[in-house]
Amino acid sequence: MTTRREFLAAAAALAAAVPGGSFSRALAQQRFTQDDITRFEPLGNVTLVHLADLHAQLNPLYFREAAVNLGVGDAKGKIPHITGEAYRQRYGVPPNSAGAYALTADNFAALAKDFGRMGGLDRIATVVKQIRGERADRMLFLDGGDTWQGSYTALKTKAADIVDCMKLIKPDAMVGHWEFTYGADRVKEIVDDLGFPFLGQNIRDTEWNEQAFEPTAMFERGGVKIAVIGQAFPYTPISNPRWMFPNWTFGIREEDLQKNIDKARRDGAGLVVLLSHNGFDVDRKLATRVKGIDVILTAHTHDALPEAEHVGKTLLIAGGSHGKFITRLDLDVQGGEIKNYRFKLMPIFSDIIAPDAEMAAKIKEVRAPHEAHLRQVVGRSETLLYRRGNFNGTFDDVICDALLSERDAEIALSPGVRWGTSVLPGQDITREDIYNATAITYPNAYRIKMAGERIKLALEDVADNIFNADPYYQGGGDMVRVGGLSFSIAPAGTIGNRISDLTVTKTGKPLEAAKEYTVAGWASVNEGTEGPPIWDVVASHIAKVKIVAPKEDSRVKVVGM
């Protein structure tokens, strides 16, 4: 099967290139090349290239991975729920290497200065086109969703910018999640003009219970008939505003999926690929319950794994987020079975990979009307601003501080979404940085009265959504962020019994169940929510304080793990 850690061959080459010196100097000396990243010994008759969770990021960026990503139930201590040193040991990643920088939170701010930004759709286009040039009639390029949302330009153009750019690298199929937050009419408008299938075997029209989107697309590559079945995020109407797509229902729909797999096999498919936005743990469970899936290209939970995970005869592939990686999976398919495979998680180091000229020109074109606004400096950060982590993120702390001050609130709540770029210590904070953490179609920052009991119930509900021992009851995000409040959480606890020791930080007094508190938040799924857009709230706060310096704090105490 695959040789261990082809990804780390590139990381080792890069680490060797910088002994005691700067990355830029090594690059200038041409000691590390694009070929070190893209080098791959072809195998078999099918190549699957996968990109997911781009979140509309056209340009290279900084994105720190999670330092805390706990698993519960059967997933406790298993990938992807290991981080830092445990992760590095699991995959043999040297400390302070390119692999450590790309794949963990370890020493991120310092390593970022050496290894630079990652991603950029023009760099991704370079790699995709190179692979297509090598494996033209054997390759499928598949988009795992969360592609159209997450940036200011996508928000302003209703995804036209990212859609037009993606068309240049010609995905063969895609699925969705945050795409649906543009509303059903806009989604249908884009899909009708997309030029490739937008799949969703688990989406139904409520009126007739019919398929809202095609479930399967059939391809032939390398003499193999390939069925790509699409699986949208099953909990979209719960995690996002249902009123934006009221006539569509979602769900995992195991029975329907099995029927689609069986039909694909009857139609001659020698390879069945599930292009999924379920999240890793959901897909790992799904692979044990549904028969006949050869490969699951999983997304939604933003996990980046240098090796394929085996679940019986099914391969699970997880390729990270924000354009930091693309995955290449070469398969030797014979007689309807995978006889051999070779896999590589390809890191998109933006200072190493040459930008594709066509894509670079398009990105410049779509961003041009907005560049001046996006480059406006609002303030500066003295510490690393990041989002990822089960319980806290320093960028979220700034958002909560903004809600407390700008909305005159006692308690702030901010959603634990996993998208949003990082800002290095000493860096200016631009309007684009703020939009990258807040750009959604329902951004109103509300201000309401909530009883202490209701606040606890809200936290308990989110905690169960994240830490339910059954992956099918997990939503795949992180814990809601809080300001003005501290609490303890027992992830392995039972529903309604995970949250304790709620304390109002300003007074140091326990949160009273019957007392009403002024609460500010954003991203409410309720239609008609009133309040200024969250990006204006955050920008106003940062402009007033000029310098932010959030540090790791103890507002959330984890117990029992």
Number of C-alpha atoms within 10 A of each C-alpha: 9 14 10 15 19 19 24 25 16 23 24 16 17 23 21 15 19 20 10 7 10 14 23 16 13 17 17 10 10 11 15 20 16 17 11 19 25 21 15 17 8 17 15 17 18 26 27 20 23 26 29 32 31 27 24 26 26 28 18 21 21 21 29 27 27 24 17 16 19 22 23 19 13 12 16 16 15 12 19 21 18 20 22 19 18 13 19 18 12 11 16 15 25 17 17 15 22 27 24 24 26 27 27 23 22 22 14 21 19 13 18 19 13 19 24 18 19 24 27 25 28 26 27 28 23 20 23 23 16 13 21 18 11 11 19 15 15 19 24 24 21 20 26 28 29 27 28 27 29 27 25 25 27 24 19 13 12 21 23 16 21 25 19 15 22 20 13 12 19 18 20 17 23 28 27 26 25 23 19 23 23 19 18 16 12 15 18 15 10 15 16 12 9 17 13 15 19 25 25 26 23 25 26 18 15 14 8 9 12 11 16 20 19 15 21 26 17 15 15 17 17 17 14 20 21 24 26 29 28 30 30 30 28 24 19 21 21 11 17 19 20 19 14 19 18 13 16 20 19 21 18 20 13 13 11 13 21 16 12 18 24 16 14 23 18 10 12 14 21 21 26 26 22 23 29 30 29 28 24 25 22 22 23 21 15 19 23 13 12 14 15 18 23 20 24 26 29 30 30 27 24 25 22 23 22 24 22 23 16 13 16 10 15 21 21 21 27 30 31 28 27 30 29 30 26 23 25 25 21 24 23 17 20 15 9 16 15 18 12 14 20 22 27 30 28 25 28 25 25 23 19 20 23 16 19 16 13 14 24 18 13 17 20 13 11 19 16 11 11 13 13 10 11 17 14 13 15 22 20 21 20 16 20 22 28 25 27 29 22 20 20 24 24 24 26 26 25 19 29 25 22 25 29 24 16 16 20 14 22 19 25 27 24 21 17 22 20 22 25 27 25 22 27 22 16 13 14 19 24 19 21 23 23 25 23 23 24 25 23 22 19 23 21 21 23 19 21 11 13 17 17 18 14 14 20 19 15 13 21 21 16 20 27 22 22 24 27 21 20 16 25 20 14 20 24 25 24 23 23 20 25 25 26 20 22 21 21 17 22 17 24 21 19 15 16 15 15 22 24 16 13 21 18 19 17 10 10 12 11 15 24 16 13 11 12 16 18 16 23 27 27 25 21 19 17 12 11 9 16 15 16 14 19 26 24 19 20 23 20 17 22 22 15 10 11 14 17 21 16 18 13 10 12 11 19 18 15 15 13 9 12
